[in-house]
């Protein structure tokens, strides 16, 4: 693994950093407070090519590697995890999944429109009674008269209420258990398809999270992604890419905490001197830096494997687990360093804490990551 960035990677990092500094950070607090989904920011990212950076040029992307994608996710995550969540779903879970499993016609139809933000996508797997146990979904798909009829409910779907297309997972043959699950590309404007936004979230308030309701939604046969029964495998492999961008975004949260704490520790004075001169404050900041750098290297290791076409399930789970937990610890200490000011939204650290928490939950909880890691090490791999 090369620890030197290429000129192309440096360019994309600088582009993403500049965008985060100028377009995301100045409005992050306002968007969080007002629970505003920043479609205008997503459109601007598309104009810069950031939504298609890791997509092949033949479909309108830039053809950049996974390290470049991590650099983008990190900088966007430093700015606002709500935006990074939207981008992770759009790129990792929707674009990459269609690229890997879609027919040529599906790729031509959806990828250019997703990269340009003409369309927003969502990944509809989770249900009220099927989160970590994704094989237990109850949404059903029945084949009748040359089309599929889907009925069921989805929960906690990022982008769900603003999406135009959903990669939706339904059980086509319950007798086959997880091997009956099938992935469908569903137009959210279809008759019988509805959604409602989930309110009262602790964090990610500027991203859209929704519940989906499907009542006799008709889906044409050519909307199947992959083959009938491939859905569970598609979901697990797609989450591997999603976890990668979540991990990179968490590195960004840690960096944001470090930036805020270094600035505050130099400016805030107690007993006649800056609090940064106290060793216990230095210790907290030093720990943030060490854990941030460790998380970053774990992300790059997973990215290097992905670039070489190697399996990276274990390495991605390690990166997601460590980076998300490290981001939460960094944000918690950042509030402590800011004292009472850290407890209100005058400073970004309280938002970092709220946003970091969900990173330890979605796209595979920290507990699920430890199970994946343990089963890999012990040679007990199950479905994935």
N, C-alpha and C positions, 0 to 999 in steps of 0.2 A: 504494500500500500504506500503510495507516494504522499508525503506530507506537504508537498509544495503545490499550491494551487496553480492551475494553468491560467493563461491570460484570459481565456474564455470564462473560467470560473470566477476569477477576480472581477471581471466585467459584470457578470450577473449578480455577484454579491454586492457590488457597489450600486448597481441599479436598484436592487431590492432594498438596500439600506436607505438610499436617497428617497425612494418612494415611501418607505415606512416613516422616515423622519418628516417628510413634507406633507404627505397625504393621509396617513393613518393616525400617528401620535397626536397631532393637534386636535383631532375630533374624537379621540377614543373615549375620553371621559363623558363627553356630551352624548355620544351614541349609546354608551353603557347606561347612563342615567335615563335617557329617553327611550331606551329599548328599540333603537332605530336600526333596522337592517340596512347596512350601507351599500345598496346596489350600485350607487354611483362610484364607490371605491372599486368594486368588483369590475365594473365596466372599464375603469382606467387601467386596472391591472391587465385586462384583456388587451387593451390598446398597446401596452408595452410588451405584450407577448408572454407575460408571466403565467398565464393560465395554460399555455401550450409549450412551455419551456422544455418539458421532458417528453413531449410527443414527437413522433417522426415528422420530418419535413413533408413527406408525401401527403399528409393529411392537414398540413398547414401549421405544424409545430416547428420548434427550433431544434429538435433532436439533441438536446443537452443530456448530460448524464445524471445519475442519481445524486452525486455529490452536489452538483449545481442545484438540483431540486431541494436538497437539504438546506443549502445556503439561503434559498428563497424562503422556505418554511421557517427557518430560524429568524430571519429579519422581520418577516411578517408577524411571527409569534412575539417578538420583542415589542412590536408596535401594539398589537391587539389580538388576543387569542380568538376573539369572535370572528375576525376576518380570516385568521389562519384556519379556523374550523371550517368555514365556508369553502375555502380554497382546497383544504385537504379532501373534503368530500367530493368537490367538483373534479379535482385532478386525480387523486389517489384511488378513490372508490368508484368513480363513475368513468372518467376517461380511460384510465389504465385498465379497468375491467373490460370495457368495450373493446379496447385495443387488443387485449389478450384473447378474449373469448368470442368476440363478435364476428359475424360474417363480413365480407368485404362491403356488401351493401349497407350493413348497419354502421360500419366504420365511416363510410362516406357520408351517410345520412346524419350522423350525430356528432362525430368528433369536431369537425370545423365549427359547428354551431355552439358547441360547448366551450371550445377554446376562445371563441369571440365573445362569449357571454350572451350570445343571442338566446341561449338556453341555459337554465340552471338545472342541475341534476341532483337527485338524492339516492341514497342506498337504503332500501326499506327491508331490513332483516328483523330487527328487534320487535318483540311483542310484549304485552303486559306480563305474560307468564313465560316468556322465552327471551331472556337476555343472555346471560352467560351460557345457558343451555339452548343454544341456537338450533339444535337438532329437533327441538320440541315445538316448533312453530305449528300453529293451528290454522293459519290462513290456507284455504283450500282452492285448488284449481281443477276444474272438471272439463274434459274435452267433449264438446258437443257440436255436431254439424260443421266441422271444419274450423272451429275456433275454440278458444279457452274461455271459461267463465270463472272469474275469481271472486271469492267472498272471504272477508276477514278483516282484521284490524292490525295496525302497526303502531308502535309507540316509541317515543324518544327519537324521532327521525330528524336529524340535522338537515336543514334546507327543505324539509318536507312541505312546509306551507308556502314556499315560494318557488318550488321546482316546476319545471315543464315536463321533465321525463324522470321516471323512477325505475331504478333497477330493483325489482320487487321479487321476493322469494316466497314461494307458495308450495304447499304439499300436493303433489300430483298423484301420489299413490301411497297412502298411509301405511299399507301393509309392508312397504319396503323401508319404513322409518326414514333415517336421514338420506338414504339412497333414492328416495322418492321426491326429494325437494328439487324444485326446478326454478330457474331464474328467468324472469320476463322483463322486457322493456315496455313499460306502461306509460302511455300518454296521460298526464294528470288531468287533462281536460275531458277524459273519457266519461261517458254517462255512468253514474253510479260511484264515481271516484270523488271523495271529499276529504277535507282536512280541517283541523283546528289547531291553532297555535297554543303551545303549552306555556302558561304564564307562571310567574313566581319563582323563576330559577335563581339559584345562588349566584351563579356566574354565567359567562357567555351570553350576557343580556342583549348584545347587539347581533347575535346570530339567531337564526330561526330554528326552533325546535317544535315539531308538530306530531300530532297523532293522525294517522290515516285510516279512513274507513272505505272499504270496498264492498259494494253491494251489486252483485251480478255484473261486474265489469267485464265487458267483452274484449278479448285480446286476440288479434290475428295470429295464426300459427307461425308466421315469419318473425314474430316478436320474441320468440324464445331465444335466450342467450345461451349459447352452447347447445347441449342436448338435454332432453328430458331426463331428470335424475342427476344432472351434473351440478345442481344448485348449491348443495352444501359444500362441495369441493371448491366451487367458484367463490363462494362467500369467504371461506377460510383463507384461500390464497389471496383474495382481494384485501382482506383485513391485514394481511402481512404488509402490503404496501401502505395501507392507511396508518398502521402503527408506526411505520417509518417516519411519515411526515408529522405525526403527533410528537414523536420523540424529538425531532428536529425543532418543532415549535416550542417544546418545553425547554430546550437549550436557550431559545430566545427569551423565554420568561426569566430564566436565571440571569441572563445577561442584562435584562431590563432591571432586575432587582439590584444587581451589582452597580449599574450606572447610577441608579437613584440613591443607593446607600453611600457610594463614594462622594457624590455631590453633597448630600446632606451632612455626612460626617466631617466634611471640610468646612461647612458653613455654620453648623449648629455648635454653639459654645455652652459649656457648663463649667462652673468653677474657674472661669477666666480663660479656658482654652478649648479648642475644637474637640468634639467627642471622638474624632478619628485618632486622637493622640492616646486614647485609652486602649490598653492591650486587649480587653475583653471585646471591644468593638472591632478591633483589628482581627481578632480571632474569628468572629462571625463572618466578616467579609472574606477573610482568607478561605474559610470553609466553603463559602459560596463559589469562589473562583475555582478551587480544586475540584469540587463536584461538578461544576459547569463544564470544565475542561474534560473531565473524565467522561461525562455524558456525551459531549461532542465527539470524542474519539470513538465511543461505542457506536454512535450514529454513522460516522464515517466508515467504520469497519463493516457495518451492514451494507452501506452504500457501495463500498468497494466490491463486495460479493455480488450485489445486484448488477453492478456494471459488468462483471465477468460472467454473468449468467449462472452463478452458483446458487444453490439453495441457501436461504438466509433466515429461515423461520426462527431458529434458536437465537441467532445474533440480533435479529430485529426485536424479538421479545425481551432480550436482555436490555437493549437500548431503550425500548419503550418503558419498561419497568423502572430502570434506574433514572432515566431522564425525568420522568413524571414525578417520581418521589423526590428527586433532588430539587426540582422546581418548587414543589410545595414547601420543602424545608427552607429553601432560599427566601421564598415570599414570607414565610412565618418569621424568620429572623429579620427580614427587612422591616417588617412592621415593628418588631421589638426595637430595632435601631432608631426608627423614627418616633418611637414613643407614642404619646397621645395623638400626634399628627398623623401617624401611620394608621390610626384607627378610623380616620375619616377620609373622604375622597379628594382632599386637597392634594394628595400625593398618589401616585399610581399603584403603590405597593399593596393596598387593600384589594384592588381589582386583580392584581397578579395572584394574590392568594385565592380569591374566589374562582378565578379562571383555572388556576393550576389544579384545584381539587378534582374537577371533572376529568382531567387528563389521566388521573389514577383510576378512573371508572370506565369511560367509554372506549370503544374499540378493544375491549378486553381489559377487565379490571387488573389491578396489580396482583390479586390472588390468582387469577387465571394465567397471568404471565409466569408466575412462579410455578404453577402446575405444568405449563408447557416446557419451561426450562428443566424442571425435575424429571419429567417423562422423557425428554430428549436425552438427558444425561444417563438415565437408567435404561434407555432403550425400550421404553414403554409407549411409544407414539400411538395414538388412537386414530382419529379421523384425519388430522392434518399431517 
